[in-house]
Amino acid sequence: MKLGEKIRIARLNAGMTQAELAGDFITRNMLSQIENGLAMPSLQTALYIADKLGLDAGILFSEGDNAGVYFLTRTLPTLKKTFALGDYDKCIEICNESDELGDEAYLILAECYVKKAYECYDKGKFRHALKLSESALKNASKAFYSADGIKLKTDILEVMISSVTPYLKQSKIRPEDRKYLIDCFVEKSEKKHLYIKKDEVLSLIENKKYDEASSIISDMLKENGLPYPLEYTLYCGLEVCCREMKDFESAYKYSQISKSMFEDMQQ
């Protein structure tokens, strides 16, 4: 017997309506989805339902529907702890070992793919980042809960990649939304100070203050852990500065570096 069916029968035996069982903890619609096998409750929700029905959770979870129930009671807590530790590869491995994931697990899996996608972006591995982003959206769509947060993060990544390599990813996001998404990326980045400084440098270049701009760029390039796309932008800026200051030898050197980096990001 499936978990949802067990809950429905236990509720009817207790003479309770869906609204009475749901209480203020979950919505009646969510309970209906669970009873009809269209959604898997989170561990907290399942324990709440068992307690409200006056049943031992072990009895409710015993016999039948065992793949989903085992994942819910045994694997999900491990998955959540692993995610909290930041071991996203292990989380993906845990999920791939099960044929039945609940809604909560699908969202955790989607978050893992997003995290991995952003790691690939920082390394300049754009194609891999886009594939991971697609996997995140695919898994998020399987969850009953809202996945707006996942969609926002993948949209941000799409805009960031298309702004560097437009031929690799043609973004369908409206131009008026692009600045907002880029601002979101900068605001949440651990390297926020560098992205802000990069904008200041580009402003200096635009105002033809090439000597000042090149000096700042040179200092920024000494930073450890510089994201690959940001490093590429800085070398492009350095090329412009050297060319405008008639240092053509250096301009050529930096143009070759930026060209090589651009090709790497399209691999």
N, C-alpha and C positions, 0 to 999 in steps of 0.2 A: 504493500500500500504506500502510495506517495505521501510525502510529508504534508503537502497542502490538504490532501483528502483526510488525513488523520486529524489535522487541526479542525477541519469543518465538522467531522463526525463528533469530535470531542466537544466542540462548541454547541452543537445541536443537543447532544446528550446532557449538557449542562444547562440547557434551556436559555442560552444567551443569543442575542442578535449580534450581527457583525459590529454594529455601532457600540454595543456594550463591551464586547471583547477588545475592540480597538482602543476605546477610551480616549485619552488625550495623548497617548504614546505614539500611535500611528494613525493614519487616515483609514476610513472605512474602505475607500477605494484600494489602498495598498493591501489591506487584509484580503479583499476580494481577489486581487491578483495572486496573492500567496496561495489561497485556498484552491484556486483554479489552475495552479501549477504554472502560472505565467511569470512569477517572480520568486526568487529565493530570499527569505528574510535574512537580515544581518544576524549575527550571533546574539547581540543584545535584544533584538526584536523577538527572536525565537525563545530566548529565556524568559522574556516578559510574557509572551503568550502562554508558555508552560505554567508559569507562576499564576497567571490570571485564571487559567483553567483548573488550577489545583492539582496539576500533574507533575510527576518527577520528569525532569528534562530527559533523562536516560530512557524512560518508557516512551516518551513521545518520539524520540529519535531512533528507537530500536526497530529492527526488522523492516525490510523494504526501503526503497528509495535510498539505498545505502551509500551510493557514490556521492550524491549531493549532500547527504547528512554528514557523512564522514568528513567531507571537505569543510563543511560549515563548523563542525564541532572540534575537529582536530587540526586541519591544515590552515584554515583561515587565521586563527590566532598567530600561528608561526609566520604566515605571510605578512601580517600587519607588523609584527616585531621586526622582520627582515627589512621591510620597507622603511620603518623608522630608523634603522641603522644605515640606510642609504645603499644597501646592496641590491641594486635594481636588476642585475643579471641573475642573481639567485632567485629573486621574486618571479622573474619570467620563467625560469627553470621550474619552480614550484607549480606555477599555473599550467605549464605545458604538460605536466605529469597527470593532470586531471581532465577528464572529459566533461565534467559538469562544474562550472564556476557560477557562484551567486552574483547578484548585482554588485555587492560591495567589492568582490574580488575582481570583477571586470573593470571597475573604476580604478582600483589600485594598479591593475595591469596596464591600463591606459596611461596612468600617471608615470609608470616606469618607462614606457615607450617614449613619452614626452621628455622625461629626464635624459634618456639616452640620446634622443634626437638633438637636444640642446648641447649635449657634450660633443656630438659629432659636428654641430655647427661651429663651436669654438675651435675645433681642430681643422676646420675647412673641408670637412667631408660632407659636402652638400647633398649629393645623391643619396647617401646612406641616411642622412638626416631626414630627407623627404620620405623615404620608405618607412622609417620608424614613425614618422608623423602620421602616415596613412594607417599604420597598425594601431596607433593610439586611437584614432577616430573610429576604426572598425570595432575595437573592443568596447569603447565608450558607448557606441550605438546599441550594444547588446544589453546594457544595464537599464533597469526601469527608472532609475534616478536621473536627474538632469545632468547633462555632461557639458553644460555651457562653458565651464572653466577649461575643459580640455580643448574645446573648439577655439576659445580665445587664444590659448597658448599655441595651437597649431597655426592659427591665422597670423600671429605675431611672427612665428618662424618663417612662414611663407613670404611675408613682406620683407623680412631681413634678408632672406636668400635672393629674392627677386631684385632687391635693390643693388645687389652686388653682381649677380649673374642673371640678368633678365632673360637671356636665351635659354637658360637651364630651367627656369620656372617662370612661366607667364602668370602673374597673379591676377585673379579675377576680383580682387578686393578694390572697392571704389577709391579713387585718388584722395577724396576728402577724409577717408578713414585711415589712410596709410600713416599720416603723421601721428595720429592718436596711438596706433599700434606700435610705432617705432618708439614713441615716448614711454609706452608701457614697458617695452623691452629694456630701455635704458634705466628706468626707475627700479626695475626688479633685478638688474644685473649686479653681480658682485664687483664688477669693474666699472661701476657707474661713474666714478671720478674720471676714468680714462675716456669714456665716451663723451663726457661733458667737455673735457679738455680737447678732444678731437674736434668738436664743433667750434671751439674757440680758435683752433688752428686754421680750420677751413675759412673762418671769418677773416682771419689775418691775411690769408692768401688772397681772398676775394678783394681785400682792401690794399693789396700789393705790398704788404709788409713781409716780404719773403725772408729776409734775414732773421727776423724775430720768430717767424713760423718754423723755419728750418731748425733753429736752435731748440725750440720746444719739442719738435718731432724727434730730434736726436736723443733728447732726454727720455722721451716716452718709449722709444725703442729699446731702452735698457731695462725696462720693466720685466719682471719675471711673470710667466704665465699669461702673456699677452694673447688675446684671442686672435686666431689666424686672420679672420676677415678684417679686424681692426688694424692689424699689422699691415695687411695689404693696402688699406686705405692710406695709412701713414706713408708708406713707400711711394704711393702715387703722388701724395702731396709733396714729398721730398723731391721727386722728379721735377714737378712743376717749379718749385722754388729754385732749384739749381739751374734749370733752363732759363728762367727769367733773370737770374743773376749772372748769366753767360758762362756758367760752369758746366759746359757741355759734356765734359768727360764724366763728371759725377752724374749728370742727368741721364746719360746713356746707361751707366751702371745701375742706377735705380730703376730705370725703365725695364731693364732685363730681369731684375729681381721681381718687380710687380707683374711682369708678363708671365714669368714662371709660376708665381703664386696663383694667378688667375687661372692658368691651365690646370693647376693642381685641384682647385676648387670645383672644376667641372668634371673631374674624373669619376 
